[in-house]
């Protein structure tokens, strides 16, 4: 698996989410698309931290077990769905054929 530079950090298999879809967003709107994508990612991350924090606040050990079960269930349900997304396969740039 090839590692890509993303936001100053290394991420295995992560490409450019805005331009990596083969022109899904017009070039003149790429900045807006990147901003919307980043804002949605930040909001959902904050909500996730708050939700799992509320579970842990009920009792650390029980909350941690519940959080792990919820996370594992969500991963199991969503991972197969991502393979069905349009353009879900590797792009030419992520394969290194540029």
N, C-alpha and C positions, 0 to 999 in steps of 0.2 A: 504494500500500500504506500502510495506516495504522500509525503507530507507537504503541505502548502503553507505559505505565510498568510495568516489571517489576523489582522488587527495587532500586529506586533507579536503574536504568539504562534506557536506551531500547532497545527491541528491535523491529525491524520485523516485524509480523505475529504477534508472540507475545502470547497472551492469558493469562487466568487458567487454568492447567491443571487446577485442582481444580473450580472452579465452571463452567468453560467447556464442560463436557460435557453441559449441559442436565439436571442433576440426577442424574448417574451416582453421586454420593456423597450420602447423606443429610446435611442441614445440620448435625446434631449430631455427625457424624463427619468433617466437613471438616478440622478441625485435625489429626486423626490421618492422614487421607489426604495432606494437605500435607506432614506430617513424613516419611511413608514415601516420598513422591515425591522430596522433597529429599534424604533419606538415600541413596536409590538413585542419584540423579543425582551426588551427591558421590563415592560409592564407585566408580561406573563411570568418572567422570572421573579419579579417582586411579589406577585400573587402566589406563586408556588412557595416562596420562602415563608410568606405569611400563613398559608394554609398548613404547611408542615410544622411551622412554629407553634400554631394553635394545637396541633395534635400532640406535640411533645410537651406542651404546657400542662396537659391533663395528667401527666405522669411520664417521666423521661423514658423509662424502659418500655412501657406499653405504647407510648406515642411513637417511639422509634420503630418498634415492630410494626405498628399500623402504617407508618410512613413508608417503610420498606415494602410492605405488602401492596400498598397503593401504587408505589413507583414501579414495582415489578409487573403488576397487572397492566398499568398504562403502557409500559414498554412492550409487553407481550401483545397487546391489542393494536398498537400503532405501528410497530416495526414492519409487519407484513403490508400494511396499507401504504407505506412510503414507497414500496417497490412498484406500486401501481400508478404512481403519480406520473403525469406526462413529463418527459425529460428526466426521469428518475435515474437513468443509467449514467455512467461516467461520460463527461463531455470530452471533446478532443483536447481541450487545454489541460484537463486533469489527468489525461493519459500521457501527457508529455509529447504529443505529436505536433507541437507548434513549430 
